[in-house]
Amino acid sequence: MTTLAAESSDLLQHLLLDRALKVVIVVVALGILVLGMTVVWRRVGRAKERSD
C-alpha cells in the first residue's frame, strides 16, 4: 500500500510542477505581450504627434 501512496505522491508532485511551469510560461508571455504593446503604443503616439 505504501508504494501506491508513494506513486500517487510522485504523480501529484509531477502534476503540480507541470502546472507551475505552465503558469510561469503564461505570465512571462503576457509580460512580453504587454511590453510589446507598450512599445507599439508609444511609437504610434509619437507618429501621430509628428504628423499634426
mmCIF entry with sequence, helices, sheets and N, C-alpha, C, O atoms, coordinates in Angstrom:
data_MODEL
# 
_entry.id   MODEL 
# 
_entity.id                         1 
_entity.type                       polymer 
_entity.pdbx_number_of_molecules   1 
# 
_entity_poly.entity_id                      1 
_entity_poly.type                           'polypeptide(L)' 
_entity_poly.nstd_linkage                   no 
_entity_poly.nstd_monomer                   no 
_entity_poly.pdbx_seq_one_letter_code       MTTLAAESSDLLQHLLLDRALKVVIVVVALGILVLGMTVVWRRVGRAKERSD 
_entity_poly.pdbx_seq_one_letter_code_can   MTTLAAESSDLLQHLLLDRALKVVIVVVALGILVLGMTVVWRRVGRAKERSD 
_entity_poly.pdbx_strand_id                 A 
# 
loop_
_entity_poly_seq.entity_id 
_entity_poly_seq.num 
_entity_poly_seq.mon_id 
_entity_poly_seq.hetero 
1 1  MET n 
1 2  THR n 
1 3  THR n 
1 4  LEU n 
1 5  ALA n 
1 6  ALA n 
1 7  GLU n 
1 8  SER n 
1 9  SER n 
1 10 ASP n 
1 11 LEU n 
1 12 LEU n 
1 13 GLN n 
1 14 HIS n 
1 15 LEU n 
1 16 LEU n 
1 17 LEU n 
1 18 ASP n 
1 19 ARG n 
1 20 ALA n 
1 21 LEU n 
1 22 LYS n 
1 23 VAL n 
1 24 VAL n 
1 25 ILE n 
1 26 VAL n 
1 27 VAL n 
1 28 VAL n 
1 29 ALA n 
1 30 LEU n 
1 31 GLY n 
1 32 ILE n 
1 33 LEU n 
1 34 VAL n 
1 35 LEU n 
1 36 GLY n 
1 37 MET n 
1 38 THR n 
1 39 VAL n 
1 40 VAL n 
1 41 TRP n 
1 42 ARG n 
1 43 ARG n 
1 44 VAL n 
1 45 GLY n 
1 46 ARG n 
1 47 ALA n 
1 48 LYS n 
1 49 GLU n 
1 50 ARG n 
1 51 SER n 
1 52 ASP n 
# 
_struct_asym.id          A 
_struct_asym.entity_id   1 
# 
_struct_conf.conf_type_id            HELX_P 
_struct_conf.id                      HELX_P1 
_struct_conf.pdbx_PDB_helix_id       AA1 
_struct_conf.beg_label_comp_id       THR 
_struct_conf.beg_label_asym_id       A 
_struct_conf.beg_label_seq_id        2 
_struct_conf.pdbx_beg_PDB_ins_code   ? 
_struct_conf.end_label_comp_id       SER 
_struct_conf.end_label_asym_id       A 
_struct_conf.end_label_seq_id        51 
_struct_conf.pdbx_end_PDB_ins_code   ? 
_struct_conf.beg_auth_comp_id        THR 
_struct_conf.beg_auth_asym_id        A 
_struct_conf.beg_auth_seq_id         2 
_struct_conf.end_auth_comp_id        SER 
_struct_conf.end_auth_asym_id        A 
_struct_conf.end_auth_seq_id         51 
_struct_conf.pdbx_PDB_helix_class    1 
_struct_conf.details                 ? 
_struct_conf.pdbx_PDB_helix_length   50 
# 
_struct_conf_type.id          HELX_P 
_struct_conf_type.criteria    ? 
_struct_conf_type.reference   ? 
# 
loop_
_atom_site.group_PDB 
_atom_site.id 
_atom_site.type_symbol 
_atom_site.label_atom_id 
_atom_site.label_alt_id 
_atom_site.label_comp_id 
_atom_site.label_asym_id 
_atom_site.label_entity_id 
_atom_site.label_seq_id 
_atom_site.pdbx_PDB_ins_code 
_atom_site.Cartn_x 
_atom_site.Cartn_y 
_atom_site.Cartn_z 
_atom_site.occupancy 
_atom_site.B_iso_or_equiv 
_atom_site.pdbx_formal_charge 
_atom_site.auth_seq_id 
_atom_site.auth_comp_id 
_atom_site.auth_asym_id 
_atom_site.auth_atom_id 
_atom_site.pdbx_PDB_model_num 
ATOM 1   N N  . MET A 1 1  ? 0.822  -1.196 0.000   1.00 0.00 ? 1  MET A N  1 
ATOM 2   C CA . MET A 1 1  ? 0.000  0.000  0.000   1.00 0.00 ? 1  MET A CA 1 
ATOM 3   C C  . MET A 1 1  ? 0.865  1.260  0.000   1.00 0.00 ? 1  MET A C  1 
ATOM 4   O O  . MET A 1 1  ? 0.483  2.282  -0.570  1.00 0.00 ? 1  MET A O  1 
ATOM 5   N N  . THR A 1 2  ? 2.020  1.181  0.635   1.00 0.00 ? 2  THR A N  1 
ATOM 6   C CA . THR A 1 2  ? 2.876  2.369  0.685   1.00 0.00 ? 2  THR A CA 1 
ATOM 7   C C  . THR A 1 2  ? 3.443  2.708  -0.685  1.00 0.00 ? 2  THR A C  1 
ATOM 8   O O  . THR A 1 2  ? 3.661  3.883  -0.983  1.00 0.00 ? 2  THR A O  1 
ATOM 9   N N  . THR A 1 3  ? 3.686  1.708  -1.525  1.00 0.00 ? 3  THR A N  1 
ATOM 10  C CA . THR A 1 3  ? 4.193  2.008  -2.859  1.00 0.00 ? 3  THR A CA 1 
ATOM 11  C C  . THR A 1 3  ? 3.141  2.736  -3.679  1.00 0.00 ? 3  THR A C  1 
ATOM 12  O O  . THR A 1 3  ? 3.467  3.619  -4.473  1.00 0.00 ? 3  THR A O  1 
ATOM 13  N N  . LEU A 1 4  ? 1.893  2.372  -3.490  1.00 0.00 ? 4  LEU A N  1 
ATOM 14  C CA . LEU A 1 4  ? 0.810  3.063  -4.196  1.00 0.00 ? 4  LEU A CA 1 
ATOM 15  C C  . LEU A 1 4  ? 0.714  4.511  -3.727  1.00 0.00 ? 4  LEU A C  1 
ATOM 16  O O  . LEU A 1 4  ? 0.510  5.418  -4.534  1.00 0.00 ? 4  LEU A O  1 
ATOM 17  N N  . ALA A 1 5  ? 0.862  4.724  -2.430  1.00 0.00 ? 5  ALA A N  1 
ATOM 18  C CA . ALA A 1 5  ? 0.829  6.087  -1.897  1.00 0.00 ? 5  ALA A CA 1 
ATOM 19  C C  . ALA A 1 5  ? 2.039  6.882  -2.392  1.00 0.00 ? 5  ALA A C  1 
ATOM 20  O O  . ALA A 1 5  ? 1.920  8.070  -2.692  1.00 0.00 ? 5  ALA A O  1 
ATOM 21  N N  . ALA A 1 6  ? 3.184  6.243  -2.475  1.00 0.00 ? 6  ALA A N  1 
ATOM 22  C CA . ALA A 1 6  ? 4.384  6.928  -2.956  1.00 0.00 ? 6  ALA A CA 1 
ATOM 23  C C  . ALA A 1 6  ? 4.234  7.292  -4.427  1.00 0.00 ? 6  ALA A C  1 
ATOM 24  O O  . ALA A 1 6  ? 4.616  8.388  -4.837  1.00 0.00 ? 6  ALA A O  1 
ATOM 25  N N  . GLU A 1 7  ? 3.681  6.384  -5.222  1.00 0.00 ? 7  GLU A N  1 
ATOM 26  C CA . GLU A 1 7  ? 3.454  6.667  -6.642  1.00 0.00 ? 7  GLU A CA 1 
ATOM 27  C C  . GLU A 1 7  ? 2.448  7.798  -6.799  1.00 0.00 ? 7  GLU A C  1 
ATOM 28  O O  . GLU A 1 7  ? 2.613  8.662  -7.660  1.00 0.00 ? 7  GLU A O  1 
ATOM 29  N N  . SER A 1 8  ? 1.424  7.798  -5.984  1.00 0.00 ? 8  SER A N  1 
ATOM 30  C CA . SER A 1 8  ? 0.414  8.851  -6.026  1.00 0.00 ? 8  SER A CA 1 
ATOM 31  C C  . SER A 1 8  ? 1.028  10.195 -5.653  1.00 0.00 ? 8  SER A C  1 
ATOM 32  O O  . SER A 1 8  ? 0.718  11.221 -6.259  1.00 0.00 ? 8  SER A O  1 
ATOM 33  N N  . SER A 1 9  ? 1.899  10.178 -4.655  1.00 0.00 ? 9  SER A N  1 
ATOM 34  C CA . SER A 1 9  ? 2.567  11.402 -4.231  1.00 0.00 ? 9  SER A CA 1 
ATOM 35  C C  . SER A 1 9  ? 3.496  11.917 -5.329  1.00 0.00 ? 9  SER A C  1 
ATOM 36  O O  . SER A 1 9  ? 3.551  13.120 -5.586  1.00 0.00 ? 9  SER A O  1 
ATOM 37  N N  . ASP A 1 10 ? 4.223  11.010 -5.972  1.00 0.00 ? 10 ASP A N  1 
ATOM 38  C CA . ASP A 1 10 ? 5.106  11.410 -7.069  1.00 0.00 ? 10 ASP A CA 1 
ATOM 39  C C  . ASP A 1 10 ? 4.313  11.980 -8.234  1.00 0.00 ? 10 ASP A C  1 
ATOM 40  O O  . ASP A 1 10 ? 4.725  12.965 -8.847  1.00 0.00 ? 10 ASP A O  1 
ATOM 41  N N  . LEU A 1 11 ? 3.183  11.368 -8.538  1.00 0.00 ? 11 LEU A N  1 
ATOM 42  C CA . LEU A 1 11 ? 2.336  11.850 -9.621  1.00 0.00 ? 11 LEU A CA 1 
ATOM 43  C C  . LEU A 1 11 ? 1.784  13.234 -9.287  1.00 0.00 ? 11 LEU A C  1 
ATOM 44  O O  . LEU A 1 11 ? 1.761  14.119 -10.142 1.00 0.00 ? 11 LEU A O  1 
ATOM 45  N N  . LEU A 1 12 ? 1.347  13.414 -8.069  1.00 0.00 ? 12 LEU A N  1 
ATOM 46  C CA . LEU A 1 12 ? 0.823  14.711 -7.653  1.00 0.00 ? 12 LEU A CA 1 
ATOM 47  C C  . LEU A 1 12 ? 1.911  15.786 -7.723  1.00 0.00 ? 12 LEU A C  1 
ATOM 48  O O  . LEU A 1 12 ? 1.653  16.905 -8.167  1.00 0.00 ? 12 LEU A O  1 
ATOM 49  N N  . GLN A 1 13 ? 3.112  15.449 -7.289  1.00 0.00 ? 13 GLN A N  1 
ATOM 50  C CA . GLN A 1 13 ? 4.223  16.392 -7.353  1.00 0.00 ? 13 GLN A CA 1 
ATOM 51  C C  . GLN A 1 13 ? 4.534  16.738 -8.807  1.00 0.00 ? 13 GLN A C  1 
ATOM 52  O O  . GLN A 1 13 ? 4.778  17.901 -9.127  1.00 0.00 ? 13 GLN A O  1 
ATOM 53  N N  . HIS A 1 14 ? 4.527  15.754 -9.675  1.00 0.00 ? 14 HIS A N  1 
ATOM 54  C CA . HIS A 1 14 ? 4.785  15.988 -11.095 1.00 0.00 ? 14 HIS A CA 1 
ATOM 55  C C  . HIS A 1 14 ? 3.706  16.889 -11.694 1.00 0.00 ? 14 HIS A C  1 
ATOM 56  O O  . HIS A 1 14 ? 4.023  17.808 -12.448 1.00 0.00 ? 14 HIS A O  1 
ATOM 57  N N  . LEU A 1 15 ? 2.455  16.642 -11.373 1.00 0.00 ? 15 LEU A N  1 
ATOM 58  C CA . LEU A 1 15 ? 1.362  17.453 -11.913 1.00 0.00 ? 15 LEU A CA 1 
ATOM 59  C C  . LEU A 1 15 ? 1.421  18.888 -11.401 1.00 0.00 ? 15 LEU A C  1 
ATOM 60  O O  . LEU A 1 15 ? 1.158  19.826 -12.152 1.00 0.00 ? 15 LEU A O  1 
ATOM 61  N N  . LEU A 1 16 ? 1.764  19.062 -10.131 1.00 0.00 ? 16 LEU A N  1 
ATOM 62  C CA . LEU A 1 16 ? 1.876  20.409 -9.582  1.00 0.00 ? 16 LEU A CA 1 
ATOM 63  C C  . LEU A 1 16 ? 3.043  21.166 -10.209 1.00 0.00 ? 16 LEU A C  1 
ATOM 64  O O  . LEU A 1 16 ? 2.924  22.357 -10.495 1.00 0.00 ? 16 LEU A O  1 
ATOM 65  N N  . LEU A 1 17 ? 4.157  20.494 -10.424 1.00 0.00 ? 17 LEU A N  1 
ATOM 66  C CA . LEU A 1 17 ? 5.302  21.124 -11.078 1.00 0.00 ? 17 LEU A CA 1 
ATOM 67  C C  . LEU A 1 17 ? 4.952  21.502 -12.513 1.00 0.00 ? 17 LEU A C  1 
ATOM 68  O O  . LEU A 1 17 ? 5.319  22.578 -12.984 1.00 0.00 ? 17 LEU A O  1 
ATOM 69  N N  . ASP A 1 18 ? 4.246  20.619 -13.199 1.00 0.00 ? 18 ASP A N  1 
ATOM 70  C CA . ASP A 1 18 ? 3.821  20.892 -14.569 1.00 0.00 ? 18 ASP A CA 1 
ATOM 71  C C  . ASP A 1 18 ? 2.903  22.113 -14.613 1.00 0.00 ? 18 ASP A C  1 
ATOM 72  O O  . ASP A 1 18 ? 3.048  22.970 -15.485 1.00 0.00 ? 18 ASP A O  1 
ATOM 73  N N  . ARG A 1 19 ? 1.963  22.193 -13.677 1.00 0.00 ? 19 ARG A N  1 
ATOM 74  C CA . ARG A 1 19 ? 1.039  23.330 -13.625 1.00 0.00 ? 19 ARG A CA 1 
ATOM 75  C C  . ARG A 1 19 ? 1.796  24.619 -13.317 1.00 0.00 ? 19 ARG A C  1 
ATOM 76  O O  . ARG A 1 19 ? 1.515  25.659 -13.912 1.00 0.00 ? 19 ARG A O  1 
ATOM 77  N N  . ALA A 1 20 ? 2.746  24.559 -12.399 1.00 0.00 ? 20 ALA A N  1 
ATOM 78  C CA . ALA A 1 20 ? 3.524  25.747 -12.045 1.00 0.00 ? 20 ALA A CA 1 
ATOM 79  C C  . ALA A 1 20 ? 4.345  26.234 -13.238 1.00 0.00 ? 20 ALA A C  1 
ATOM 80  O O  . ALA A 1 20 ? 4.430  27.438 -13.481 1.00 0.00 ? 20 ALA A O  1 
ATOM 81  N N  . LEU A 1 21 ? 4.945  25.316 -13.974 1.00 0.00 ? 21 LEU A N  1 
ATOM 82  C CA . LEU A 1 21 ? 5.718  25.714 -15.152 1.00 0.00 ? 21 LEU A CA 1 
ATOM 83  C C  . LEU A 1 21 ? 4.824  26.358 -16.207 1.00 0.00 ? 21 LEU A C  1 
ATOM 84  O O  . LEU A 1 21 ? 5.215  27.341 -16.836 1.00 0.00 ? 21 LEU A O  1 
ATOM 85  N N  . LYS A 1 22 ? 3.639  25.815 -16.399 1.00 0.00 ? 22 LYS A N  1 
ATOM 86  C CA . LYS A 1 22 ? 2.709  26.394 -17.373 1.00 0.00 ? 22 LYS A CA 1 
ATOM 87  C C  . LYS A 1 22 ? 2.272  27.790 -16.948 1.00 0.00 ? 22 LYS A C  1 
ATOM 88  O O  . LYS A 1 22 ? 2.147  28.680 -17.790 1.00 0.00 ? 22 LYS A O  1 
ATOM 89  N N  . VAL A 1 23 ? 2.042  27.991 -15.672 1.00 0.00 ? 23 VAL A N  1 
ATOM 90  C CA . VAL A 1 23 ? 1.658  29.312 -15.166 1.00 0.00 ? 23 VAL A CA 1 
ATOM 91  C C  . VAL A 1 23 ? 2.797  30.305 -15.393 1.00 0.00 ? 23 VAL A C  1 
ATOM 92  O O  . VAL A 1 23 ? 2.560  31.438 -15.810 1.00 0.00 ? 23 VAL A O  1 
ATOM 93  N N  . VAL A 1 24 ? 4.017  29.886 -15.122 1.00 0.00 ? 24 VAL A N  1 
ATOM 94  C CA . VAL A 1 24 ? 5.173  30.764 -15.330 1.00 0.00 ? 24 VAL A CA 1 
ATOM 95  C C  . VAL A 1 24 ? 5.306  31.123 -16.809 1.00 0.00 ? 24 VAL A C  1 
ATOM 96  O O  . VAL A 1 24 ? 5.581  32.277 -17.140 1.00 0.00 ? 24 VAL A O  1 
ATOM 97  N N  . ILE A 1 25 ? 5.116  30.163 -17.689 1.00 0.00 ? 25 ILE A N  1 
ATOM 98  C CA . ILE A 1 25 ? 5.207  30.430 -19.124 1.00 0.00 ? 25 ILE A CA 1 
ATOM 99  C C  . ILE A 1 25 ? 4.149  31.440 -19.550 1.00 0.00 ? 25 ILE A C  1 
ATOM 100 O O  . ILE A 1 25 ? 4.441  32.356 -20.318 1.00 0.00 ? 25 ILE A O  1 
ATOM 101 N N  . VAL A 1 26 ? 2.932  31.280 -19.060 1.00 0.00 ? 26 VAL A N  1 
ATOM 102 C CA . VAL A 1 26 ? 1.848  32.199 -19.417 1.00 0.00 ? 26 VAL A CA 1 
ATOM 103 C C  . VAL A 1 26 ? 2.134  33.605 -18.881 1.00 0.00 ? 26 VAL A C  1 
ATOM 104 O O  . VAL A 1 26 ? 1.912  34.588 -19.587 1.00 0.00 ? 26 VAL A O  1 
ATOM 105 N N  . VAL A 1 27 ? 2.619  33.709 -17.656 1.00 0.00 ? 27 VAL A N  1 
ATOM 106 C CA . VAL A 1 27 ? 2.911  35.021 -17.066 1.00 0.00 ? 27 VAL A CA 1 
ATOM 107 C C  . VAL A 1 27 ? 4.029  35.714 -17.839 1.00 0.00 ? 27 VAL A C  1 
ATOM 108 O O  . VAL A 1 27 ? 3.943  36.914 -18.101 1.00 0.00 ? 27 VAL A O  1 
ATOM 109 N N  . VAL A 1 28 ? 5.067  34.981 -18.203 1.00 0.00 ? 28 VAL A N  1 
ATOM 110 C CA . VAL A 1 28 ? 6.168  35.564 -18.978 1.00 0.00 ? 28 VAL A CA 1 
ATOM 111 C C  . VAL A 1 28 ? 5.663  36.003 -20.351 1.00 0.00 ? 28 VAL A C  1 
ATOM 112 O O  . VAL A 1 28 ? 6.015  37.084 -20.822 1.00 0.00 ? 28 VAL A O  1 
ATOM 113 N N  . ALA A 1 29 ? 4.850  35.182 -20.988 1.00 0.00 ? 29 ALA A N  1 
ATOM 114 C CA . ALA A 1 29 ? 4.313  35.541 -22.302 1.00 0.00 ? 29 ALA A CA 1 
ATOM 115 C C  . ALA A 1 29 ? 3.435  36.788 -22.220 1.00 0.00 ? 29 ALA A C  1 
ATOM 116 O O  . ALA A 1 29 ? 3.500  37.650 -23.096 1.00 0.00 ? 29 ALA A O  1 
ATOM 117 N N  . LEU A 1 30 ? 2.621  36.888 -21.179 1.00 0.00 ? 30 LEU A N  1 
ATOM 118 C CA . LEU A 1 30 ? 1.796  38.079 -21.011 1.00 0.00 ? 30 LEU A CA 1 
ATOM 119 C C  . LEU A 1 30 ? 2.651  39.315 -20.764 1.00 0.00 ? 30 LEU A C  1 
ATOM 120 O O  . LEU A 1 30 ? 2.344  40.396 -21.266 1.00 0.00 ? 30 LEU A O  1 
ATOM 121 N N  . GLY A 1 31 ? 3.718  39.159 -19.996 1.00 0.00 ? 31 GLY A N  1 
ATOM 122 C CA . GLY A 1 31 ? 4.626  40.279 -19.761 1.00 0.00 ? 31 GLY A CA 1 
ATOM 123 C C  . GLY A 1 31 ? 5.270  40.756 -21.054 1.00 0.00 ? 31 GLY A C  1 
ATOM 124 O O  . GLY A 1 31 ? 5.369  41.960 -21.292 1.00 0.00 ? 31 GLY A O  1 
ATOM 125 N N  . ILE A 1 32 ? 5.705  39.822 -21.885 1.00 0.00 ? 32 ILE A N  1 
ATOM 126 C CA . ILE A 1 32 ? 6.300  40.185 -23.173 1.00 0.00 ? 32 ILE A CA 1 
ATOM 127 C C  . ILE A 1 32 ? 5.263  40.850 -24.068 1.00 0.00 ? 32 ILE A C  1 
ATOM 128 O O  . ILE A 1 32 ? 5.574  41.815 -24.765 1.00 0.00 ? 32 ILE A O  1 
ATOM 129 N N  . LEU A 1 33 ? 4.040  40.345 -24.055 1.00 0.00 ? 33 LEU A N  1 
ATOM 130 C CA . LEU A 1 33 ? 2.967  40.946 -24.849 1.00 0.00 ? 33 LEU A CA 1 
ATOM 131 C C  . LEU A 1 33 ? 2.690  42.377 -24.406 1.00 0.00 ? 33 LEU A C  1 
ATOM 132 O O  . LEU A 1 33 ? 2.550  43.268 -25.244 1.00 0.00 ? 33 LEU A O  1 
ATOM 133 N N  . VAL A 1 34 ? 2.610  42.602 -23.109 1.00 0.00 ? 34 VAL A N  1 
ATOM 134 C CA . VAL A 1 34 ? 2.355  43.952 -22.589 1.00 0.00 ? 34 VAL A CA 1 
ATOM 135 C C  . VAL A 1 34 ? 3.512  44.876 -22.947 1.00 0.00 ? 34 VAL A C  1 
ATOM 136 O O  . VAL A 1 34 ? 3.291  46.023 -23.335 1.00 0.00 ? 34 VAL A O  1 
ATOM 137 N N  . LEU A 1 35 ? 4.733  44.392 -22.822 1.00 0.00 ? 35 LEU A N  1 
ATOM 138 C CA . LEU A 1 35 ? 5.887  45.201 -23.182 1.00 0.00 ? 35 LEU A CA 1 
ATOM 139 C C  . LEU A 1 35 ? 5.856  45.566 -24.664 1.00 0.00 ? 35 LEU A C  1 
ATOM 140 O O  . LEU A 1 35 ? 6.100  46.716 -25.029 1.00 0.00 ? 35 LEU A O  1 
ATOM 141 N N  . GLY A 1 36 ? 5.561  44.605 -25.497 1.00 0.00 ? 36 GLY A N  1 
ATOM 142 C CA . GLY A 1 36 ? 5.471  44.868 -26.932 1.00 0.00 ? 36 GLY A CA 1 
ATOM 143 C C  . GLY A 1 36 ? 4.369  45.842 -27.272 1.00 0.00 ? 36 GLY A C  1 
ATOM 144 O O  . GLY A 1 36 ? 4.561  46.735 -28.097 1.00 0.00 ? 36 GLY A O  1 
ATOM 145 N N  . MET A 1 37 ? 3.211  45.681 -26.644 1.00 0.00 ? 37 MET A N  1 
ATOM 146 C CA . MET A 1 37 ? 2.096  46.597 -26.903 1.00 0.00 ? 37 MET A CA 1 
ATOM 147 C C  . MET A 1 37 ? 2.435  48.004 -26.432 1.00 0.00 ? 37 MET A C  1 
ATOM 148 O O  . MET A 1 37 ? 2.039  48.979 -27.071 1.00 0.00 ? 37 MET A O  1 
ATOM 149 N N  . THR A 1 38 ? 3.152  48.125 -25.337 1.00 0.00 ? 38 THR A N  1 
ATOM 150 C CA . THR A 1 38 ? 3.550  49.439 -24.829 1.00 0.00 ? 38 THR A CA 1 
ATOM 151 C C  . THR A 1 38 ? 4.496  50.128 -25.808 1.00 0.00 ? 38 THR A C  1 
ATOM 152 O O  . THR A 1 38 ? 4.355  51.321 -26.080 1.00 0.00 ? 38 THR A O  1 
ATOM 153 N N  . VAL A 1 39 ? 5.449  49.383 -26.330 1.00 0.00 ? 39 VAL A N  1 
ATOM 154 C CA . VAL A 1 39 ? 6.386  49.955 -27.294 1.00 0.00 ? 39 VAL A CA 1 
ATOM 155 C C  . VAL A 1 39 ? 5.636  50.414 -28.539 1.00 0.00 ? 39 VAL A C  1 
ATOM 156 O O  . VAL A 1 39 ? 5.863  51.522 -29.024 1.00 0.00 ? 39 VAL A O  1 
ATOM 157 N N  . VAL A 1 40 ? 4.750  49.579 -29.057 1.00 0.00 ? 40 VAL A N  1 
ATOM 158 C CA . VAL A 1 40 ? 3.983  49.945 -30.252 1.00 0.00 ? 40 VAL A CA 1 
ATOM 159 C C  . VAL A 1 40 ? 3.109  51.160 -29.955 1.00 0.00 ? 40 VAL A C  1 
ATOM 160 O O  . VAL A 1 40 ? 3.028  52.074 -30.775 1.00 0.00 ? 40 VAL A O  1 
ATOM 161 N N  . TRP A 1 41 ? 2.457  51.183 -28.801 1.00 0.00 ? 41 TRP A N  1 
ATOM 162 C CA . TRP A 1 41 ? 1.572  52.291 -28.434 1.00 0.00 ? 41 TRP A CA 1 
ATOM 163 C C  . TRP A 1 41 ? 2.350  53.612 -28.415 1.00 0.00 ? 41 TRP A C  1 
ATOM 164 O O  . TRP A 1 41 ? 1.877  54.631 -28.918 1.00 0.00 ? 41 TRP A O  1 
ATOM 165 N N  . ARG A 1 42 ? 3.552  53.574 -27.826 1.00 0.00 ? 42 ARG A N  1 
ATOM 166 C CA . ARG A 1 42 ? 4.364  54.798 -27.747 1.00 0.00 ? 42 ARG A CA 1 
ATOM 167 C C  . ARG A 1 42 ? 4.831  55.245 -29.124 1.00 0.00 ? 42 ARG A C  1 
ATOM 168 O O  . ARG A 1 42 ? 4.836  56.441 -29.414 1.00 0.00 ? 42 ARG A O  1 
ATOM 169 N N  . ARG A 1 43 ? 5.219  54.312 -29.969 1.00 0.00 ? 43 ARG A N  1 
ATOM 170 C CA . ARG A 1 43 ? 5.678  54.682 -31.314 1.00 0.00 ? 43 ARG A CA 1 
ATOM 171 C C  . ARG A 1 43 ? 4.529  55.242 -32.135 1.00 0.00 ? 43 ARG A C  1 
ATOM 172 O O  . ARG A 1 43 ? 4.723  56.208 -32.873 1.00 0.00 ? 43 ARG A O  1 
ATOM 173 N N  . VAL A 1 44 ? 3.352  54.673 -32.031 1.00 0.00 ? 44 VAL A N  1 
ATOM 174 C CA . VAL A 1 44 ? 2.195  55.177 -32.764 1.00 0.00 ? 44 VAL A CA 1 
ATOM 175 C C  . VAL A 1 44 ? 1.819  56.554 -32.243 1.00 0.00 ? 44 VAL A C  1 
ATOM 176 O O  . VAL A 1 44 ? 1.467  57.433 -33.030 1.00 0.00 ? 44 VAL A O  1 
ATOM 177 N N  . GLY A 1 45 ? 1.885  56.760 -30.945 1.00 0.00 ? 45 GLY A N  1 
ATOM 178 C CA . GLY A 1 45 ? 1.578  58.057 -30.365 1.00 0.00 ? 45 GLY A CA 1 
ATOM 179 C C  . GLY A 1 45 ? 2.540  59.110 -30.833 1.00 0.00 ? 45 GLY A C  1 
ATOM 180 O O  . GLY A 1 45 ? 2.117  60.229 -31.124 1.00 0.00 ? 45 GLY A O  1 
ATOM 181 N N  . ARG A 1 46 ? 3.825  58.806 -30.921 1.00 0.00 ? 46 ARG A N  1 
ATOM 182 C CA . ARG A 1 46 ? 4.813  59.770 -31.386 1.00 0.00 ? 46 ARG A CA 1 
ATOM 183 C C  . ARG A 1 46 ? 4.610  60.084 -32.870 1.00 0.00 ? 46 ARG A C  1 
ATOM 184 O O  . ARG A 1 46 ? 4.801  61.221 -33.301 1.00 0.00 ? 46 ARG A O  1 
ATOM 185 N N  . ALA A 1 47 ? 4.225  59.078 -33.640 1.00 0.00 ? 47 ALA A N  1 
ATOM 186 C CA . ALA A 1 47 ? 3.996  59.299 -35.079 1.00 0.00 ? 47 ALA A CA 1 
ATOM 187 C C  . ALA A 1 47 ? 2.811  60.237 -35.281 1.00 0.00 ? 47 ALA A C  1 
ATOM 188 O O  . ALA A 1 47 ? 2.845  61.084 -36.174 1.00 0.00 ? 47 ALA A O  1 
ATOM 189 N N  . LYS A 1 48 ? 1.778  60.103 -34.480 1.00 0.00 ? 48 LYS A N  1 
ATOM 190 C CA . LYS A 1 48 ? 0.622  60.986 -34.609 1.00 0.00 ? 48 LYS A CA 1 
ATOM 191 C C  . LYS A 1 48 ? 0.995  62.432 -34.211 1.00 0.00 ? 48 LYS A C  1 
ATOM 192 O O  . LYS A 1 48 ? 0.535  63.392 -34.830 1.00 0.00 ? 48 LYS A O  1 
ATOM 193 N N  . GLU A 1 49 ? 1.827  62.565 -33.179 1.00 0.00 ? 49 GLU A N  1 
ATOM 194 C CA . GLU A 1 49 ? 2.239  63.913 -32.745 1.00 0.00 ? 49 GLU A CA 1 
ATOM 195 C C  . GLU A 1 49 ? 3.078  64.600 -33.829 1.00 0.00 ? 49 GLU A C  1 
ATOM 196 O O  . GLU A 1 49 ? 2.961  65.809 -34.031 1.00 0.00 ? 49 GLU A O  1 
ATOM 197 N N  . ARG A 1 50 ? 3.904  63.849 -34.508 1.00 0.00 ? 50 ARG A N  1 
ATOM 198 C CA . ARG A 1 50 ? 4.759  64.422 -35.559 1.00 0.00 ? 50 ARG A CA 1 
ATOM 199 C C  . ARG A 1 50 ? 3.932  64.882 -36.762 1.00 0.00 ? 50 ARG A C  1 
ATOM 200 O O  . ARG A 1 50 ? 4.237  65.906 -37.374 1.00 0.00 ? 50 ARG A O  1 
ATOM 201 N N  . SER A 1 51 ? 2.894  64.130 -37.095 1.00 0.00 ? 51 SER A N  1 
ATOM 202 C CA . SER A 1 51 ? 2.121  64.465 -38.298 1.00 0.00 ? 51 SER A CA 1 
ATOM 203 C C  . SER A 1 51 ? 1.196  65.651 -38.073 1.00 0.00 ? 51 SER A C  1 
ATOM 204 O O  . SER A 1 51 ? 0.773  66.286 -39.039 1.00 0.00 ? 51 SER A O  1 
ATOM 205 N N  . ASP A 1 52 ? 0.871  65.968 -36.815 1.00 0.00 ? 52 ASP A N  1 
ATOM 206 C CA . ASP A 1 52 ? -0.042 67.088 -36.544 1.00 0.00 ? 52 ASP A CA 1 
ATOM 207 C C  . ASP A 1 52 ? 0.637  68.421 -36.607 1.00 0.00 ? 52 ASP A C  1 
ATOM 208 O O  . ASP A 1 52 ? -0.005 69.452 -36.402 1.00 0.00 ? 52 ASP A O  1 
# 
